[in-house]
């Protein structure tokens, strides 16, 4: 055994593999199924029943493009340590449903039918159903902000409301900014984002309530103003009994890159400097108060702790519970 190396091991095991392929060797002949479990995960927050619902993955292309001011070598080194490629940079979409007793609340709604970031998104409605939640049961929708991957699941292509009984809650600053018709003639991704926001937000205008900083939006859900990524980006503290989770939205996108380097600018930040200041401030608060996080773009199901690590921070996933 002392002389066994990789070449010897492969040679020794090749015979075993070959024998397993012989007739009568017990190799399963059933066709591969090719599917996986639905993307949802349920956990308690005190007396609140919380369910993470995946809307699927976003393909954001190269991480170098998403963090343009960062050193490509640093990006490559960090992602290599996490066994991740620089390209494509894939981000999850972890929508959150809260059953707070008298009301069912959805936080953010994913990409809907829009394929701007690939074809692996738009799975919210199917995964909601798999989790035993029907769109008509949703009483309230709370948005962290009005970007295309957070509001595009609200309205179908034909203009029908996907959540016909729901009230909408979001910041006025984001509503005003992203539904501004004048911005349809802007540059870059902004026109597409504005078009999506107008399609998905304006039909809810008569059932819209604006959230304000430090105010309770619904029982157990408190708004925290966290601007920078967008002008009115809002995070939410969810509390019940002696438990709390901080739903950070897009204050942070990539768990490996931005915890270690919270000052980095992200390509889709409206105000990158303000976004970095907000991120560091929120990280400091969460680390000091030992608040567990719910991250919209963290690896599914997006639950984790944060702690100080050197000049930055470290993300520690919370293990999922079974049964």
N, C-alpha and C positions, 0 to 999 in steps of 0.2 A: 504493500500500500504506500510505502514511503516513496516509491518511484512512479506512482500513478500520476500521470499528467492528463491534460485535457485531450490530447491526441489518443492516448491509450484508453481513456474512458470512452471516447466516442467509438473506437474500434471494438471495445468489449461489449458495448451496448447495442451495436448495430445488429448483431446476431439476434438479440432479444427482440428488436423491432421487426426483423424479417420473419421470425417465427410467429410473431403476433399476427402477421398478415396472411399466414397460410390458412387454407380452408379448414373450418372447424376450430379455429384458434380462439373463438369467442369475441371477435371484433363486431361491435354493434353495426347493424345494417340500416338502422332507422335514419331517415333524412334529417339533416340539420334544420332546426326550426328558424333560426335567424332573428329572433326577437328577444327583447329583454323586459324587465319589469317596468311598469308605469313609473313615471317620475314624480313621486310624491313621498313625503315623510312627515309623520305626525308626532308631536311631542307636547308636553304641558308647559305652560308658563303660569304657575300658581293655579287658579281656577279656570284660566283660559285654555281652550284647546287650540293649539297652533298646528297648521299644516303647511309645509313647504310644497309648492307646486312648481314643477319645472316647465318653463316655456321652451326649453331646448338650448342649443349652443349658438353663439355668435362667432363668426369667423372675421376677425379684425385684421387679417393680413399679418404683416411683420411687426413684431414688438418694437423694432427700431423706428418705424413710422409713428407708432402710438406714443412713444416717449422720445421725441426728436432732439431734446437737449441733453439726453443721457448718453454716456459713452457706449457705443455698440459692444465693445469688449466687456464692459461691466454687465450689460444686459445678457450677453452670451454666457458669461461665467455663472451668473445667478441662475439662469434657466437650465444650464447644464447640470448644476448641483441639484435641481429639482426634477431632472430627467424630462425636461420639456424643451420643445424646439423654439427657436426664435420666430419661425414662421411655419405654419400659421399660428397666431396667438388666438386661442379659443377661450371664450368666456361663457360661463353659465348664466342663466337667468332664473333666479330663485324668487318667484312670486310667493307671497305669504298670505294665508287665509287665517283669520282669527275668529273663532266662535266664542263670543264674549257673553253668551247666555241669551240675551234678547236680540242680538244682532249678529249677522255674519259679515265680516269685513275682509275685503281683498286689498292688499297693498301691492300696487303696480300690476301691469297686465301684459307685459311682453310685446313681441313684434307683430302679433296677429298674422295677417296675410302677407306682410311686407317681407321681401326676400333680399333686402339691401345688404345684409350680412350673411348670406348663404341660405341654404335650404334645410338647415337642421333646427330651425326655430318655429314658432307658431303652434306650439303643442299645449298651450294653457288649457283650452276648453276640453280637449281629450283627456288630459291628466286630471283636471278637476272632476270629470265624470268618473274616472277610475278611482278617485279618492272618495267617491260618494257624495260629491257636492255638485249641485246643478246651478247653472247661471242664474236662474230665477230665484234661488235662495239667497243670493248675495244682496244685502241691504245697503252696504256702503263700499265705495271704492276710494282708497286714500293713495294719492300719488306722491312719491318723493320729488318728482320733477316731470317735465313734459317732453323729454327726449323720446325719439321714435321707438326705442326698445322698452319703454316703460308705459306708454299710453296707447300703443297701436292695437292692443287686444280689446279695446272698448267697443268698437263699432265694426260691423261686417262690411264687406265690399259694397253691398247694395244700400248701405246707410242704416240698416237695422241695428238697434242696440243689442249688443251681446248680453248685457245685464239689464234687462228691462225694468227691474224694480229697484235699482241702486241709485243712491245719492252719491255725488262726487265731491271729494274734498282735496284741495291743493292750495298752493300759495297763489295769491293774486299776481305777484311779480312774474311768476313763470307762465301763468295763463295769458297775461297781457303780452308778454314777450313772444311766446311761441305761436300765438294765434294772430299775430300782426300780419295782415295781408301784404303790407309793403315789403316784408322780408322775403316774399316769394321770389323776388328778383335779386336776391343776394348771391353770394359766391360760395363755392365749396359745397358742403353737405347741408348748409342751412336751409335752402329752399325745400329740400326733401323732408327735413325735420319739421318745418313749418307746415307743409302740406299735410303731413301725417297728423300733426297736432290739431290742425283745423278740422280734419275729417273726423277725428276721434273725440275732441273736446267740445266743439260747438254744439253737437246734438244733445249734450248734457247741460247746456247753459242754464236751463230753467230749473235744474236740480243741483246747482253748484253752490258749495259753501267754501269760503276762503279760510285757510288755517293761518294762525298767527303764532309767533314764537312763544314758547313756554305755556301755551294754552292747551287744555285737554280737548282733543278733537272728538273723541268718543270715550266712553268709560275705559280707563286703563291705557289709553293711547295719547301721549303728549308730544306735541310738535317741538322740534328743536331746529331753529334756523341754521342752516349750514351752507351758505352761498359760496359760489366760486365755480363749481362745475357748471351750474346754471345760476341765473340771477336770483332765483327763488328756491333753490334746492333746499329740501327739508328732510331731516332725519326724524325718527320717531322712537321714543322710549316707551316700551310696552311693559306694563307692571301689573302684577296681581299677587296678592298675599305678600310673601317675602321674596318673590322672584321678579327679576327684571331682565329684559333683553334690549339691546340697542340696535334698531334696524337702521343701518348706515346708508342705505341706498348707494349712490355713486360717489360718496366721499372718497372711497377707495375702490379701485377696479381689480388690479391683479395682486393676489395675496403674496406672491413671492417678491415682486418688484417694489411695490409701494409701501409695504410695512418696513422693509429695510431702508428704503429711500423715500420717506414721506414728502420731501421737498420737490420731487420730480414733477414736471408738468406733464399732463396728459393731453393728447391731441384734441380731444373733444371738450376740454374745459373752456367755458366762456371767458373766464378770468383766471388764468393759470396761477398767478401769484396769490390771489385770494383763495383759490382752491387748496393750495399747499398750506397756507396759514390755517385755514379751517380744518384741514386734515390733521395737522399736528395738534391743534387745540383739542379736537375731538378724541384723538388717540390718547393724549395726556389724561383727559377726563376718564375715558374708559379704562385705561390701565390703572389709574389711581383708585378708582371705585370698583375695580374688578368686575366690570360690566361685560357679560358675554355679548358677542356680536352676532347679528344676522346680516350677511353680506349678499347683496343681489348678484354679484358676479363671482363670488367665491366658489370653489369646488362644491358640487352638490353634496349635502343639502344646505351648505353655507353657514353652518353654526360653528363658532369658535371663540377662543379667548385671545386676549392681547396682553403682551407684557413688554416692558422696556428691555432692549437688548443693545448695549453700546450706545451709539449716537442715534439709533433708530428704534424699531419695534419688531416684535416677532409675533406671528400668528400661529396659534395652536388649535387645530381642529378639535371639536367636541365629538367623541365617538358616538355613532348612532346606536340607538337601543333597538333590540329585536323583540318581537312578540308583544 
